[in-house]
Amino acid sequence: MEIRTAAPQDLPAVTRLEALCFPPAEAAPKAAFRDRLAACPQTCWLLWEGDTLLAMVNGMTVQTPDLTDAMYETTALHDPAGPWLMIFGVDTHPDHRRRGYAGRLLRHAIQAARDQGRAGVVLTCKERLLPYYAKFGFVSEGVSASVHGGAVWYQMRLAF
């Protein structure tokens, strides 16, 4: 298995994985991933086994401490020197779940943020996933202002 950051040629694989993992209203479209892979590939980590993409953690670094819906829509908010790593998605291929792949990538992303001297990592998740992310040290800050995809999201923060 190999963990690496994404590249533009990964667009078909990441788009397929995202569509498998999220409902259409919540999944990032191909155009959004095209922009992310061009602007901030260093914040998209992929776990491959051969030519199979098993899992992905993707996001961007920003100056602001809270995840907003605007961040999903434009990479103009990405700042390579931003103190916060915002995670937009933690995806594991449905055929490869419950093997620790998402956790492995999430720990990798957290360590990368620490190594880069960031203030911390922020993500949003559905209520049922609060205990999962808490295992990594994330603390719930309650219901997020995000209404992405029409869902109720909880913001979680791991401050360093």
C-alpha positions as CSV (number, residue, x, y, z in Angstrom):
1,M,0.0,0.0,0.0
2,E,1.1,3.5,-0.8
3,I,0.0,6.9,0.7
4,R,0.8,9.8,-1.5
5,T,-0.6,13.3,-2.3
6,A,-2.9,13.6,-5.3
7,A,-2.0,14.7,-8.8
8,P,-4.1,16.0,-11.7
9,Q,-4.0,12.5,-13.3
10,D,-5.9,11.2,-10.3
11,L,-9.0,13.1,-11.2
12,P,-11.0,10.2,-12.5
13,A,-10.2,7.9,-9.5
14,V,-10.9,10.6,-6.9
15,T,-14.1,11.6,-8.6
16,R,-15.3,8.0,-8.7
17,L,-14.5,7.4,-5.1
18,E,-16.2,10.5,-3.9
19,A,-19.4,9.5,-5.9
20,L,-19.3,6.1,-4.2
21,C,-19.0,7.6,-0.7
22,F,-21.4,10.5,-0.6
23,P,-24.9,11.2,-1.8
24,P,-25.0,13.4,-5.0
25,A,-26.0,16.5,-3.1
26,E,-22.9,16.1,-0.9
27,A,-20.3,14.7,-3.2
28,A,-17.8,17.1,-4.8
29,P,-18.3,17.3,-8.5
30,K,-15.5,16.7,-11.0
31,A,-15.0,20.4,-11.6
32,A,-14.4,21.0,-7.9
33,F,-11.8,18.2,-7.7
34,R,-10.2,19.4,-10.9
35,D,-9.7,22.8,-9.2
36,R,-8.6,21.3,-5.9
37,L,-6.0,19.0,-7.6
38,A,-4.6,22.0,-9.4
39,A,-4.6,24.5,-6.5
40,C,-3.9,22.3,-3.4
41,P,-2.9,18.7,-4.2
42,Q,-0.7,18.7,-1.1
43,T,-3.9,18.5,1.0
44,C,-5.4,15.5,-0.7
45,W,-4.0,12.2,0.5
46,L,-4.6,9.0,-1.3
47,L,-4.2,5.4,-0.2
48,W,-3.5,3.1,-3.1
49,E,-3.1,-0.6,-3.4
50,G,-1.8,-1.2,-6.9
51,D,-4.1,0.6,-9.2
52,T,-7.0,0.6,-6.8
53,L,-7.8,3.8,-4.8
54,L,-8.8,2.5,-1.4
55,A,-9.3,5.8,0.5
56,M,-8.9,9.5,0.4
57,V,-8.7,12.5,2.8
58,N,-9.1,15.8,1.0
59,G,-9.3,19.5,2.0
60,M,-7.4,22.8,1.9
61,T,-5.5,25.1,4.2
62,V,-7.0,28.4,5.1
63,Q,-6.7,31.5,7.3
64,T,-10.1,31.3,9.0
65,P,-10.7,28.9,11.9
66,D,-14.2,27.6,10.8
67,L,-15.2,25.5,7.9
68,T,-17.7,27.3,5.6
69,D,-19.7,26.2,2.6
70,A,-17.8,28.7,0.4
71,M,-14.6,26.6,0.9
72,Y,-16.3,23.6,-0.9
73,E,-17.1,25.9,-3.8
74,T,-13.8,27.7,-4.6
75,T,-10.1,27.1,-4.1
76,A,-9.6,30.9,-4.0
77,L,-9.8,30.6,-0.2
78,H,-6.9,28.1,-0.1
79,D,-3.8,29.7,1.5
80,P,-0.7,27.4,1.5
81,A,0.4,29.3,4.7
82,G,-3.0,29.1,6.3
83,P,-2.9,27.9,9.9
84,W,-5.9,25.6,9.6
85,L,-6.3,22.4,7.6
86,M,-9.9,22.0,6.6
87,I,-10.9,18.4,5.8
88,F,-13.8,18.2,3.3
89,G,-14.0,14.5,3.0
90,V,-12.8,11.2,4.4
91,D,-13.6,8.5,1.8
92,T,-13.1,4.8,1.8
93,H,-14.2,2.6,-1.1
94,P,-17.3,0.7,0.1
95,D,-15.6,-2.7,-0.8
96,H,-12.7,-1.9,1.5
97,R,-14.3,-0.4,4.6
98,R,-13.7,-1.4,8.2
99,R,-10.0,-2.2,7.6
100,G,-8.6,1.0,9.1
101,Y,-7.8,2.8,5.9
102,A,-9.6,6.0,6.7
103,G,-8.0,6.2,10.1
104,R,-4.5,5.6,8.6
105,L,-5.0,8.4,6.2
106,L,-6.5,10.7,8.8
107,R,-3.6,10.2,11.1
108,H,-1.3,10.9,8.1
109,A,-3.1,14.2,7.4
110,I,-3.0,15.2,11.1
111,Q,0.7,14.5,11.3
112,A,1.3,16.4,8.1
113,A,-0.5,19.4,9.6
114,R,1.5,19.1,12.8
115,D,4.8,18.9,10.8
116,Q,3.8,22.0,8.8
117,G,3.3,24.0,12.0
118,R,-0.5,24.5,11.5
119,A,-2.8,25.5,14.4
120,G,-4.9,22.4,13.9
121,V,-7.4,20.5,11.8
122,V,-11.1,21.1,11.3
123,L,-13.8,18.9,9.8
124,T,-17.5,18.5,9.7
125,C,-19.4,15.3,10.1
126,K,-22.8,13.8,10.7
127,E,-23.8,13.2,14.3
128,R,-23.3,9.4,14.0
129,L,-19.6,10.0,13.3
130,L,-18.8,12.2,16.3
131,P,-17.4,9.2,18.3
132,Y,-15.3,8.1,15.4
133,Y,-13.5,11.4,15.0
134,A,-13.3,11.9,18.8
135,K,-11.0,8.8,18.8
136,F,-8.4,10.9,16.9
137,G,-8.6,13.8,19.3
138,F,-11.2,15.9,17.6
139,V,-13.6,17.8,19.8
140,S,-17.2,18.6,18.8
141,E,-18.1,22.3,18.6
142,G,-21.7,21.6,18.0
143,V,-23.8,22.0,14.9
144,S,-21.9,23.8,12.1
145,A,-23.2,26.7,10.1
146,S,-22.6,24.6,7.1
147,V,-25.7,23.4,5.2
148,H,-23.7,21.7,2.5
149,G,-25.8,19.2,0.6
150,G,-28.8,20.0,2.8
151,A,-27.4,17.9,5.7
152,V,-26.9,18.7,9.4
153,W,-23.2,18.9,10.1
154,Y,-21.2,19.0,13.3
155,Q,-17.9,20.9,13.3
156,M,-15.0,19.1,15.0
157,R,-11.6,20.6,15.8
158,L,-8.3,19.1,16.7
159,A,-6.1,22.0,17.9
160,F,-2.4,21.5,18.3
